[in-house]
Amino acid sequence: MHRVLWMAGQQREDGSWYASYMNGVPEDKTLDTNMSSYIAVGVWHHFLITKDRSFLESMWKTVSAALDFAVNLQAPSGEIFWAVSPMGKIDRMALLTGSSSVYMALKCGLAIAERLGCERPDWAEAMKKLRRAIRTKPHLFNMAKSRYSMDWFYPMLSGALTGQEAQDRLDRYWKKFVVKGLGVRCVSDHPWITMAETSELSLALTAMGNRELAEIVFGWIRDRTFEDGSYWCGFTFPDMVIWPEDKLTWTNAVVLMAADALYHMTPASRLFSHQVWNGSGLSSSAGISRDAGGIGSPGPLEGEQECLPLGPEGTSSPGRVHARSK
């Protein structure tokens, strides 16, 4: 949790973070909408495990500003521009993987808002537009990235695609990325299997409700570990050379999340479950039901100021959240 609190302390006034830091000093000053907004997923994940409402309250302003940064970079057609350059210029390219991650972040942000008794109709509307773009307007996204397997399964993982749409996308590109018995290629035209992409596909399959296939896929990389128990980043095939030999925290983290989704080791195991999110009413109405498997719950923040930042003349800022009446 202290890493999340560190992030709160480093957040820029516009709600973003720099793309990378070295020893606390900004290194890459690109402002990435995906990287900035995804803190909402981490905060909601932490809450599902701990049920610590005070943590949500302490992170509300941070999450709100981060999601506002991403939403402010949404095109009228629904996609999210991926970044602002270090020189302050908006890069109007949209990435399907990044926009899918922002979609998941908006879902979690709305869940947090509901838990705290707040409303964010602007986020709900942005999420609807974004989902429509992901579902029906593939030409809006950088097609050069379709070589990457994340572009294949992130729309399913995030829940932007569900039901038959998700199944159709799964089937359409399965042979392009999956090597039976080994795992998932990071890039379709490279003979390189990665633990992270394989775990994320397993996570997406579990989210879709296909636990049997998810467990098969996860089983292909279950034992790809170093002597200390940490997971390889990846390996080439057919020569089966471990490459690179780096031990990456985020690779190991997503392996754990995939295992959690399969074996329900924590209360957050259904974080990506389409059934849970669809039951919340979020997919259809961008609202959160109070009886939706723990996603929404009564309990407004104390005082309107916590939910409603005021403009310079005492009026509410456009698109800002309103606290519900008790």
Secondary structure, DSSP 4 states (H G I P E B T S, - for coil): -HHHHHHHHH--TTS--EEEEETTEEEEEEEEHHHHHTHHHHHHHHHHHH--HHHHHHHHHHHHHHHHHHHTTB-TTS-BEEEE-TTS-EEEEE-HHHHHHHHHHHHHHHHHHHHTTEE-HHHHHHHHHHHHHHHH-GGGS-GGGGGBHHHHHHHHHTTSS-HHHHHHHHHHHHHHHEETTTEEESBTTS-EEEHHHHHHHHHHHHHHT-HHHHHHHHHHHTT-B-TTSPBPSEEETTT--B------HHHHHHHHHHHHHHH--STTTTTT-HHHHHHTTHHHHS---TTSTTS------SSGGGT--B-TTSSBPTT--EEPP-
